[in-house]
Each structure stands twice: as structure tokens, then as C-alpha cells.
Amino acid sequence: MLEEILGITNDMHDVHLLGKKNVTLHWFLMEDLSRANLILLPLESLLSEDVTTIKDSKKRPRKKYHQFMIKPPIDLLFEN
């Protein structure tokens, strides 16, 4: 019975250590996220304007362009 209690206590200690490590990793991730937000938030208005422009351009009818292949004169094909 004592061995079981010691085993459970050791497992709880391991879980506690994992939790502390994860809290630290979470803190660093949140710091990085806040730095990224400081960069991206000022760009939000520019990005939303670009999205609006793209949506508007998709609504407009497209012009059809035909490609014409210009054939070179036969004399140029058989030059030596």
C-alpha cells in the first residue's frame, strides 16, 4: 500500500513538473503572439483594402484575350 502511495506521489510530481514546463512554454508563445499582433494590427486597414480590391476585381467581367501565333516565314526555317 505504501508503494502504491509513493508511486502515485511520484506520478503527481511528474504531472506537476510537466504543468510548470507547459506554463512556461505558454507564456513564451503568448509573448510571441503579442509581438506579432503589434506588427500585424497596424497593417489591418491596408490588408482589408486589398481584400476589398480583390473582391471587386472578381465581380467585374473579364476581357477575353485571344492569342495569335505568328508563324515565321518558311525561308527562315530552312536557313543554313
Secondary structure, 3 states (H helix, E strand, C coil): CHHHHHHHHHHHHHHHHHHHHHHHHHHHHHHHHHHHHHHHHHHHHHHHHHHHHHHHHHHCCCCCCCCCCCCCCHHHHCCC
